[in-house]
Amino acid sequence: MVHFNKEYIEQFREIIMQKDEKLAETMISDLHPADIAELIVNFSPEESKFLFLLLDEEKAADVFSELDEDVQKELVDLLPVAVVAKRFIDNMDTDDAVDIIRELDEKKQEEILSHIEDVEQAGDIVDLLKYDEDTAGGLMGTEMVVVNEEWSMPKCLEEMRYQAEEMDEIYYVYVVDNENRLKGVFPLKKMITSPSISKVKHVMKKDPITVKVDTPVDDVITIIEKYNLVALPVVDSIGRLEGRITIDDVMDRVREQAERDYQLASGISQDVETKDKVLVQTYARLPWLLIGMIGGITNSAILGKFDNIFVQHPEMAFFIQLIGGTGGNVGIQSSAIVVQGLANKTLNIKNVWGQVLKESIVSLINASIISLVVFLYNYLMIGSSVVTASVSLSLFSVVMFASTFGTIVPLTLEKLKIDPAIATGPFITISNDIIGMLIYMGIMYGLT
């Protein structure tokens, strides 16, 4: 793995400014495409353009695939359409090409597709663009080695060699019938151990695990993870082989999903990055901040209704933060566990009450311990029976409520087809703050 320090980047920028093509080409010739992509993000689009034109077409396509979408779009807008088509799209796997073209406007898509020299690849890209990007069809590529079940071993080997010339990686060899329906997977080991007179159908592994073109991406991720696959064939409604999804495609989507969930849990309503404009970042953050402000005002209004109690027992104000903070933490813990279970399919949405019961038992233990610790502290340090009883009972009640609430909310959102990740952030915290204060004030009022 290569790390580029500030001095190296400035030195490279100086070489680019001097248009020293020979020296620049020498410096990047031995770098991995991922390292070149990491280097390029430090340069302006014009500087990046200079570097890309030094790379051969295959390496340029590999580097381009490693870049973030925003950087890709900047380069596509800067470079001539013919260059984008020939140097990038023509040399990419179809799934990577589709990911790039999908982000462009319709006019730009048509221009690039019209300049692709490989007509077959252009047709595959057009077909893939028809699928929803959140389905297996939108994620798959069409590069794969396919053999017919009726072929002999020599014929199979000959075809495999021919098809493999156009591919970077071969994960599986898929076996189809004359109607292109997927029948099995051909183990490469069989090519060595089986007699030459055998037909493919006699040695293939039948009934491979598949997904349909309309299978949601989340289900695809679960299947690949469950069965430890490096590639997964995609078929249409009648079983015809349409493409394959590889583990690297899935990992990219898992990373994007994790980033989105993390931002939702942090109270950011849309996908943003540090380089996004001020207005974009403000728009993404402001909604939950305003909701949080309303929650704070509501809490202040609740506390204002009980100012006479604080006059009698001012020490009770010290525990307001404890009640609210504990409730928020417990709620976030409970909702995070549920959201994680829903994401990795270890939690069955049909077993809602079973999960609620389990969480209630856990929260009962936690609430008992927490309230007992606070009871002992207040009894020894403060001595007021009213404060001791109010805080301990409030903490117990708040922990029980927050745990149940944090469990039920993401399960309910999942049933309503709303991303449950939003439940792990400010929503739970703000709700528990308000309910926690109501519980605390209610118990205080009842005991004074």
DRENTOR-553873 format. One record per residue (C-alpha): residue in one letter; x, y, z. Coordinates in steps of 0.02 Angstrom, whole numbers. Last residue first. Example, Ala and Ser with C-alpha at 12.3 -4.5 7.8 and 13.67 -1.06 7.14 Angstrom:
<nodes>
[S [684 -53 357]]
[A [615 -225 390]]
</nodes>
This chain:
<nodes>
[T [-2191 792 2357]]
[L [-2195 609 2302]]
[G [-2322 627 2161]]
[Y [-2244 785 2092]]
[M [-2073 705 2088]]
[I [-2143 552 1999]]
[G [-2229 660 1869]]
[M [-2076 771 1845]]
[Y [-1963 623 1814]]
[I [-2087 534 1699]]
[L [-2121 692 1598]]
[M [-1934 727 1589]]
[G [-1900 552 1525]]
[I [-2039 567 1395]]
[I [-1960 725 1326]]
[D [-1781 662 1329]]
[N [-1834 492 1264]]
[S [-1914 569 1110]]
[I [-1763 680 1076]]
[T [-1639 536 1091]]
[I [-1742 412 990]]
[F [-1768 533 845]]
[P [-1591 602 859]]
[G [-1510 440 804]]
[T [-1548 255 804]]
[A [-1725 273 735]]
[I [-1663 345 568]]
[A [-1584 175 534]]
[P [-1759 99 523]]
[D [-1771 147 337]]
[I [-1959 163 308]]
[K [-2054 15 233]]
[L [-2196 35 360]]
[K [-2152 -134 435]]
[E [-1971 -78 451]]
[L [-2026 83 535]]
[T [-2125 -18 663]]
[L [-1976 -128 702]]
[P [-1866 27 715]]
[V [-1989 106 842]]
[I [-2027 -49 946]]
[T [-1852 -83 1010]]
[G [-1801 94 1058]]
[F [-1971 119 1139]]
[T [-1951 -37 1244]]
[S [-1776 12 1300]]
[A [-1824 193 1329]]
[F [-1977 144 1434]]
[M [-1883 25 1547]]
[V [-1735 143 1566]]
[V [-1852 289 1604]]
[S [-1951 193 1734]]
[F [-1796 136 1830]]
[L [-1718 307 1818]]
[S [-1876 391 1879]]
[L [-1895 271 2024]]
[S [-1716 303 2079]]
[V [-1725 491 2055]]
[S [-1890 512 2147]]
[A [-1850 393 2291]]
[T [-1682 470 2333]]
[V [-1743 648 2308]]
[V [-1893 623 2422]]
[S [-1793 525 2552]]
[S [-1665 664 2565]]
[G [-1501 594 2630]]
[I [-1393 681 2500]]
[M [-1229 583 2498]]
[L [-1271 413 2573]]
[Y [-1452 394 2518]]
[N [-1420 481 2352]]
[Y [-1274 366 2309]]
[L [-1364 209 2367]]
[F [-1519 252 2264]]
[V [-1411 295 2112]]
[V [-1328 123 2118]]
[L [-1497 38 2144]]
[S [-1574 133 1998]]
[I [-1434 77 1882]]
[I [-1439 -105 1939]]
[S [-1628 -121 1928]]
[A [-1638 -31 1761]]
[N [-1505 -143 1685]]
[I [-1591 -303 1742]]
[L [-1762 -243 1685]]
[S [-1686 -178 1522]]
[V [-1621 -352 1479]]
[I [-1789 -432 1521]]
[S [-1882 -300 1419]]
[E [-1764 -325 1272]]
[K [-1805 -511 1270]]
[L [-1991 -475 1279]]
[V [-1983 -345 1140]]
[Q [-1884 -466 1031]]
[G [-2014 -602 1056]]
[W [-2152 -476 1025]]
[V [-2083 -430 856]]
[N [-2056 -606 791]]
[K [-2127 -574 618]]
[I [-1988 -449 580]]
[N [-1864 -591 596]]
[L [-1698 -532 667]]
[T [-1539 -613 600]]
[K [-1573 -534 429]]
[N [-1409 -435 428]]
[A [-1496 -267 416]]
[L [-1643 -311 528]]
[G [-1527 -373 665]]
[Q [-1420 -217 652]]
[V [-1574 -106 663]]
[V [-1633 -203 817]]
[I [-1465 -189 906]]
[A [-1453 -4 863]]
[S [-1631 27 927]]
[S [-1591 -47 1097]]
[Q [-1426 45 1117]]
[I [-1500 210 1057]]
[G [-1643 197 1182]]
[V [-1527 156 1326]]
[N [-1415 305 1285]]
[G [-1562 426 1268]]
[G [-1640 370 1432]]
[T [-1474 385 1523]]
[G [-1443 559 1455]]
[G [-1615 625 1499]]
[I [-1617 558 1678]]
[L [-1436 605 1714]]
[Q [-1456 779 1638]]
[I [-1605 814 1751]]
[F [-1515 744 1904]]
[F [-1438 905 1969]]
[A [-1608 991 1963]]
[M [-1665 879 2106]]
[E [-1545 970 2223]]
[P [-1661 1121 2220]]
[H [-1791 1028 2326]]
[Q [-1924 1153 2385]]
[V [-1888 1282 2250]]
[F [-1868 1142 2124]]
[I [-2045 1084 2167]]
[N [-2113 1260 2137]]
[D [-2030 1263 1965]]
[F [-2136 1116 1908]]
[K [-2222 1190 1754]]
[G [-2057 1266 1698]]
[L [-1979 1094 1685]]
[I [-2107 1043 1555]]
[A [-2082 1205 1457]]
[S [-1894 1181 1459]]
[N [-1915 1003 1393]]
[T [-2027 1066 1253]]
[I [-1899 1199 1207]]
[G [-1765 1066 1200]]
[G [-1872 954 1090]]
[I [-1907 1101 973]]
[M [-1720 1131 962]]
[G [-1692 947 923]]
[I [-1819 959 783]]
[L [-1727 1111 715]]
[L [-1562 1018 725]]
[W [-1643 868 642]]
[P [-1694 973 492]]
[L [-1531 1075 482]]
[R [-1404 940 444]]
[A [-1434 895 261]]
[Y [-1483 1072 209]]
[T [-1328 1142 293]]
[Q [-1214 1016 207]]
[V [-1286 1059 36]]
[L [-1280 1246 71]]
[V [-1097 1238 124]]
[K [-1043 1143 -31]]
[D [-989 962 -23]]
[K [-805 923 7]]
[T [-834 850 181]]
[E [-961 726 112]]
[V [-1150 718 112]]
[D [-1281 581 92]]
[Q [-1449 643 154]]
[S [-1544 675 317]]
[I [-1397 692 434]]
[G [-1454 656 613]]
[S [-1306 550 666]]
[A [-1404 388 645]]
[L [-1446 442 467]]
[Q [-1262 477 435]]
[Y [-1210 306 498]]
[D [-1347 222 397]]
[R [-1288 308 238]]
[E [-1106 263 269]]
[A [-1153 82 304]]
[Q [-1257 74 146]]
[E [-1116 144 40]]
[R [-993 19 115]]
[V [-1113 -125 86]]
[R [-1139 -67 -94]]
[D [-952 -66 -129]]
[M [-935 -235 -45]]
[V [-1072 -306 -157]]
[D [-987 -254 -318]]
[D [-822 -324 -252]]
[I [-908 -491 -214]]
[T [-963 -515 -393]]
[I [-1138 -507 -468]]
[R [-1171 -608 -625]]
[G [-1272 -589 -784]]
[E [-1431 -632 -879]]
[L [-1440 -822 -871]]
[R [-1614 -881 -920]]
[G [-1716 -952 -777]]
[I [-1893 -909 -831]]
[S [-1910 -749 -728]]
[D [-1736 -689 -772]]
[V [-1573 -753 -700]]
[V [-1429 -678 -601]]
[P [-1276 -783 -557]]
[L [-1184 -747 -393]]
[A [-998 -720 -373]]
[V [-873 -736 -231]]
[L [-994 -837 -126]]
[N [-985 -869 61]]
[Y [-1161 -945 68]]
[K [-1234 -826 198]]
[E [-1134 -674 142]]
[I [-1180 -692 -41]]
[I [-1362 -723 5]]
[T [-1373 -574 125]]
[I [-1294 -454 0]]
[V [-1417 -510 -135]]
[D [-1562 -485 -15]]
[D [-1507 -306 19]]
[V [-1489 -279 -169]]
[P [-1674 -316 -196]]
[T [-1710 -463 -316]]
[D [-1782 -396 -481]]
[V [-1653 -481 -593]]
[K [-1680 -648 -507]]
[V [-1555 -725 -386]]
[T [-1460 -889 -401]]
[I [-1385 -1030 -298]]
[P [-1329 -1168 -414]]
[D [-1446 -1313 -457]]
[K [-1321 -1435 -532]]
[K [-1133 -1446 -512]]
[M [-1068 -1495 -683]]
[V [-985 -1662 -720]]
[H [-1111 -1754 -829]]
[K [-1185 -1595 -903]]
[V [-1015 -1545 -971]]
[K [-1003 -1700 -1079]]
[S [-874 -1832 -1040]]
[I [-763 -1899 -1179]]
[S [-612 -1801 -1118]]
[P [-608 -1893 -954]]
[S [-636 -1789 -797]]
[T [-493 -1742 -678]]
[I [-421 -1586 -758]]
[M [-578 -1499 -820]]
[K [-666 -1564 -667]]
[K [-559 -1452 -556]]
[L [-631 -1301 -647]]
[P [-801 -1341 -573]]
[F [-938 -1306 -703]]
[V [-1088 -1221 -626]]
[G [-1265 -1276 -665]]
[K [-1417 -1271 -775]]
[L [-1444 -1088 -814]]
[R [-1567 -1065 -956]]
[N [-1484 -1004 -1115]]
[E [-1616 -1090 -1224]]
[N [-1487 -1218 -1287]]
[D [-1444 -1262 -1107]]
[V [-1331 -1164 -992]]
[V [-1175 -1199 -886]]
[Y [-1087 -1060 -794]]
[V [-899 -1054 -768]]
[Y [-859 -970 -603]]
[Y [-747 -831 -537]]
[I [-647 -784 -691]]
[E [-556 -617 -678]]
[D [-492 -492 -805]]
[M [-597 -551 -951]]
[E [-583 -537 -1140]]
[E [-461 -682 -1162]]
[A [-570 -790 -1048]]
[Q [-701 -814 -1184]]
[Y [-578 -900 -1302]]
[R [-498 -1007 -1169]]
[M [-668 -1061 -1103]]
[E [-726 -1102 -1277]]
[E [-579 -1218 -1311]]
[L [-596 -1302 -1141]]
[C [-782 -1336 -1170]]
[K [-749 -1409 -1343]]
[P [-615 -1523 -1271]]
[M [-732 -1573 -1126]]
[S [-879 -1612 -1238]]
[W [-1020 -1486 -1255]]
[E [-1199 -1532 -1216]]
[E [-1213 -1427 -1058]]
[N [-1165 -1270 -1153]]
[V [-1029 -1156 -1086]]
[V [-1031 -980 -1014]]
[V [-882 -878 -953]]
[M [-938 -713 -880]]
[E [-941 -526 -915]]
[T [-1124 -472 -909]]
[G [-1118 -366 -751]]
[M [-1245 -360 -611]]
[L [-1294 -219 -494]]
[G [-1446 -148 -583]]
[G [-1513 -321 -619]]
[A [-1488 -373 -438]]
[T [-1599 -229 -384]]
[D [-1564 -58 -306]]
[E [-1503 16 -471]]
[D [-1674 -17 -549]]
[Y [-1650 -106 -713]]
[K [-1664 -23 -883]]
[L [-1483 36 -877]]
[L [-1430 -146 -891]]
[D [-1502 -163 -1066]]
[V [-1417 -5 -1127]]
[I [-1252 -65 -1053]]
[D [-1269 -234 -1140]]
[G [-1303 -147 -1306]]
[A [-1149 -38 -1286]]
[Q [-1048 -194 -1247]]
[E [-1108 -278 -1406]]
[V [-1072 -123 -1509]]
[D [-891 -116 -1452]]
[E [-835 53 -1521]]
[I [-926 157 -1390]]
[H [-955 330 -1465]]
[S [-1146 319 -1476]]
[L [-1153 263 -1294]]
[I [-1059 419 -1239]]
[E [-1175 539 -1332]]
[E [-1333 449 -1275]]
[Q [-1281 455 -1093]]
[K [-1236 639 -1106]]
[K [-1409 679 -1171]]
[E [-1494 575 -1036]]
[D [-1405 659 -892]]
[L [-1261 568 -810]]
[E [-1263 465 -649]]
[R [-1320 306 -739]]
[I [-1169 317 -855]]
[I [-1047 289 -712]]
[D [-1134 143 -626]]
[V [-1171 69 -799]]
[A [-987 67 -843]]
[D [-943 -22 -680]]
[D [-1076 -156 -713]]
[T [-1021 -173 -895]]
[D [-841 -210 -852]]
[M [-733 -67 -911]]
[N [-624 -47 -1064]]
[D [-749 33 -1183]]
[I [-814 146 -1044]]
[F [-647 225 -1001]]
[R [-525 263 -1141]]
[K [-644 247 -1290]]
[A [-806 317 -1219]]
[V [-728 453 -1112]]
[V [-612 503 -1255]]
[A [-757 512 -1380]]
[V [-858 620 -1258]]
[P [-718 748 -1245]]
[L [-650 767 -1068]]
[L [-704 899 -941]]
[D [-882 844 -904]]
[V [-828 662 -890]]
[L [-684 716 -777]]
[E [-798 811 -658]]
[K [-921 665 -658]]
[Q [-786 542 -610]]
[V [-728 655 -468]]
[D [-906 663 -400]]
[E [-932 475 -417]]
[D [-776 434 -317]]
[L [-630 361 -413]]
[E [-582 177 -422]]
[S [-670 145 -588]]
[F [-569 286 -668]]
[V [-408 201 -618]]
[D [-460 37 -699]]
[A [-518 127 -856]]
[A [-354 221 -870]]
[K [-260 57 -846]]
[E [-350 -22 -994]]
[E [-334 131 -1105]]
[D [-148 161 -1077]]
[L [-110 301 -957]]
[L [-33 469 -1005]]
[L [-202 547 -1051]]
[F [-262 510 -875]]
[L [-120 610 -798]]
[F [-157 770 -895]]
[K [-343 753 -858]]
[S [-304 743 -673]]
[E [-214 909 -682]]
[E [-363 989 -770]]
[P [-484 911 -644]]
[S [-380 982 -500]]
[F [-264 869 -405]]
[N [-268 782 -236]]
[V [-401 660 -296]]
[I [-275 599 -425]]
[L [-158 520 -297]]
[E [-291 406 -223]]
[A [-342 356 -400]]
[I [-161 317 -441]]
[D [-152 209 -285]]
[A [-310 114 -335]]
[P [-240 88 -511]]
[H [-81 10 -437]]
[L [76 112 -464]]
[D [219 51 -574]]
[S [194 173 -718]]
[I [146 319 -607]]
[M [317 400 -582]]
[T [380 354 -756]]
[E [228 431 -840]]
[A [255 593 -744]]
[L [439 598 -795]]
[K [399 571 -980]]
[E [250 689 -983]]
[D [342 839 -911]]
[K [201 964 -936]]
[Q [288 1089 -820]]
[M [127 1108 -720]]
[I [115 918 -710]]
[I [291 904 -641]]
[E [252 1040 -513]]
[R [97 945 -459]]
[F [204 789 -434]]
[Q [322 883 -319]]
[E [174 954 -223]]
[I [101 779 -204]]
[Y [267 706 -147]]
[E [293 846 -19]]
[K [118 823 52]]
[N [140 638 83]]
[F [76 500 -30]]
[H [51 330 52]]
[V [69 171 -51]]
[M [0 0 0]]
</nodes>
